[in-house]
Amino acid sequence: MSPLYDCAVQADLLAGMREARQAIVRGELIVMPTDTVYGVAADAFNPQAVARLLAAKGRGRQQPPPVLVSGRDMMQALVSEVPEPVAHLVDELWPGGLTVVLPAQPSLTWDLGDTHGTVAVRMPDHPLALELLTETGPLAVSSANLTGKPAAVTADDARRMLDDSVAVYLDAGASATGVPSTIIDATGLVGTDHPVVRVLREGAVDRERLRGVLGDLLEPDPEPDPEPSGDDG
């Protein structure tokens, strides 16, 4: 069985971080803590590693993973531009549970799947994740679970689902929130006369916080579900 390192123990932390870095270099998968849920990670610039990540989760190329970054500078190297409203969002809400979809830098030689020329980027609010990202560079990271199963909030949860498809497990205790990140599509701010930001998934950052930064650039809130009629049929 793949090793699990208890990052609350200094010797385990040092060994685990070393083994995780080496696994990434070899094109293998690791499970790492983030502020939202545990993630399964691979070198974003290694197509075989990314394909391995998707296979471990039971996903296809039509569900490309987001990319975690250590900060705004790393994000700017991956996207073609950062619209001013996104810069404000990043200043306000990163590090944290917000993933932003933007047009990808066309000169990059990578293959995350069927991204249609975009990349989803996030800076996590977790010291171990940020330290690892600083050392490895951008990582393709998806929630550490099998598709259709609940997101892993502990390393043991992830290990039960992903087993030996992952080379190294870093255990930093239960996730702080246990709620996946909110994902927004900000590609509608680039090269359009009608700029808009769409919410693709509601999660750790609510619409109220987004609207506090974006104002009317955020799409209208969805209509509430109608009251049930009381019929069982």
C-alpha positions in Angstrom: 0.0 0.0 0.0 1.2 3.5 -0.8 2.7 5.4 2.2 0.7 7.9 4.2 2.7 10.6 6.0 1.4 12.3 9.2 2.4 15.9 8.6 1.8 16.7 12.3 5.0 14.7 13.0 8.1 16.7 11.9 10.0 13.6 10.6 7.0 12.5 8.7 6.4 16.0 7.3 10.0 16.3 6.0 9.9 12.8 4.5 6.5 13.1 3.1 7.2 16.4 1.3 10.4 15.0 -0.1 8.6 11.9 -1.4 5.7 14.0 -2.8 8.1 16.2 -4.8 9.9 13.2 -6.1 6.7 11.5 -7.1 5.6 14.6 -9.0 8.9 14.6 -10.9 8.4 10.9 -11.8 4.9 11.7 -13.2 3.1 9.9 -10.4 0.1 11.1 -8.3 0.0 12.4 -4.8 -2.8 13.3 -2.4 -2.3 16.6 -0.7 -4.3 18.7 1.8 -6.0 22.0 0.7 -8.2 24.4 2.6 -11.3 23.0 0.9 -11.0 19.2 0.5 -8.1 16.8 -0.2 -6.8 16.9 -3.7 -5.2 14.3 -6.0 -2.3 16.1 -7.8 -0.1 15.6 -10.8 2.4 17.7 -12.7 0.3 20.0 -14.9 2.9 19.9 -17.7 3.1 16.1 -17.9 0.3 14.8 -20.1 0.8 11.2 -19.0 0.5 12.2 -15.4 -2.7 14.2 -16.0 -4.1 11.2 -17.9 -3.2 9.1 -14.9 -5.1 11.5 -12.6 -8.2 11.4 -14.7 -8.1 7.6 -14.9 -7.6 7.3 -11.1 -10.8 9.3 -10.6 -12.7 7.5 -13.3 -13.0 10.6 -15.5 -12.4 11.3 -19.2 -10.8 14.1 -21.1 -14.1 16.0 -21.1 -13.6 16.8 -17.4 -10.2 18.4 -17.2 -8.8 19.2 -13.8 -8.2 22.7 -12.4 -4.6 23.9 -11.8 -3.4 25.0 -8.4 -0.9 27.9 -8.2 1.2 29.4 -5.5 0.1 33.0 -6.3 -0.8 35.6 -8.8 2.5 35.5 -10.6 2.1 31.8 -11.4 -1.4 32.4 -12.5 -0.4 35.1 -14.9 2.1 32.7 -16.5 -0.8 30.3 -17.3 -3.5 32.6 -18.7 -3.6 34.8 -21.7 -4.7 37.9 -19.6 -6.1 38.8 -16.3 -9.1 41.1 -16.6 -9.2 43.9 -14.0 -12.3 42.4 -12.3 -10.5 39.1 -11.9 -7.5 40.9 -10.4 -9.8 42.5 -7.8 -11.3 39.0 -7.1 -7.8 37.5 -6.6 -6.7 40.4 -4.4 -9.9 39.9 -2.2 -10.4 36.2 -2.2 -7.1 34.4 -2.7 -5.7 32.4 -1.2 -9.1 30.7 -0.7 -11.9 28.6 -2.1 -12.4 30.3 -5.5 -11.4 28.7 -8.8 -11.4 31.0 -11.8 -11.7 29.9 -15.5 -9.8 32.1 -17.9 -8.4 31.7 -21.5 -5.2 29.8 -21.3 -1.8 31.1 -22.4 -1.7 29.7 -26.0 2.1 29.2 -26.0 2.0 26.6 -23.2 2.7 23.0 -24.2 0.5 21.0 -21.9 -2.6 18.8 -22.2 -5.1 18.9 -19.4 -7.9 17.4 -21.5 -10.7 19.0 -23.5 -10.3 22.5 -22.0 -11.4 24.4 -25.2 -8.5 26.8 -24.7 -9.2 27.6 -21.1 -7.7 26.8 -17.7 -9.3 26.8 -14.2 -6.8 28.2 -11.6 -6.9 28.5 -7.8 -4.5 29.5 -5.0 -5.3 27.3 -2.0 -5.2 28.6 1.5 -3.1 25.9 3.1 0.6 26.2 4.0 1.7 22.7 2.9 -0.1 23.1 -0.4 1.5 26.4 -1.0 5.0 25.2 0.0 4.6 22.2 -2.4 3.4 24.4 -5.3 6.3 26.8 -4.8 8.7 23.9 -5.2 6.9 21.9 -8.0 5.3 24.6 -10.0 1.6 24.4 -11.1 -0.2 21.2 -10.3 -3.2 19.7 -11.9 -5.4 18.9 -8.9 -8.9 17.5 -8.6 -10.8 16.4 -5.4 -9.3 13.2 -4.1 -12.3 10.9 -4.7 -13.7 8.6 -7.2 -16.2 10.4 -9.5 -19.6 10.2 -8.1 -18.4 9.7 -4.5 -18.2 12.4 -1.8 -15.1 14.5 -1.8 -12.4 13.3 0.7 -12.0 15.5 3.8 -9.3 13.3 5.3 -6.3 11.6 3.8 -7.8 8.2 4.9 -11.0 9.0 3.0 -8.9 9.5 -0.1 -6.7 6.4 0.5 -9.8 4.2 0.8 -11.0 5.4 -2.7 -7.8 5.8 -4.6 -5.5 3.2 -3.0 -2.4 2.4 -4.9 -3.2 4.7 -7.9 -1.6 7.4 -5.8 2.1 7.1 -4.8 2.2 9.4 -1.7 -0.5 10.5 0.7 0.1 13.7 2.8 -2.1 13.7 5.9 -2.6 17.1 7.5 -5.8 16.3 9.4 -9.4 17.1 8.5 -10.0 19.8 5.8 -10.7 23.2 7.2 -14.0 23.6 5.4 -14.8 20.3 3.7 -16.6 22.2 1.0 -15.2 22.3 -2.6 -14.2 25.6 -4.1 -16.6 27.8 -6.0 -15.9 27.8 -9.7 -16.6 30.8 -11.9 -16.2 31.3 -15.6 -14.5 34.7 -16.3 -13.9 34.1 -20.0 -16.9 36.3 -20.6 -14.8 39.3 -19.5 -12.4 38.9 -22.4 -13.0 40.3 -25.9 -16.8 40.9 -25.5 -19.2 43.8 -25.5 -21.3 42.2 -22.8 -19.0 41.2 -20.0 -20.3 38.7 -17.6 -19.0 36.2 -15.0 -20.9 32.9 -14.6 -21.0 30.7 -11.6 -20.3 27.1 -12.7 -20.3 25.6 -9.2 -21.3 27.1 -5.9 -19.1 26.1 -3.0 -16.8 27.7 -0.4 -17.3 31.3 -1.7 -20.9 32.4 -1.9 -22.6 34.6 -4.5 -22.9 37.5 -2.0 -19.1 37.7 -1.6 -18.6 37.5 -5.4 -21.2 40.2 -6.0 -19.5 42.4 -3.4 -16.4 42.5 -5.7 -18.0 42.1 -9.2 -21.2 44.0 -8.8 -23.4 43.7 -11.9 -20.7 41.8 -13.8 -21.8 38.7 -11.9 -24.7 36.9 -13.7 -28.1 37.3 -12.0 -28.9 35.0 -9.1 -30.9 32.0 -10.2 -34.7 32.0 -9.6 -35.7 30.2 -6.5 -37.3 26.8 -6.9 -41.1 27.0 -7.0 -42.9 25.9 -3.9 -43.9 22.2 -4.1 -47.5 21.6 -5.0 -48.0 18.9 -2.4 -48.8 16.2 -4.9 -46.9 13.0 -4.5 -47.0 12.1 -8.2 
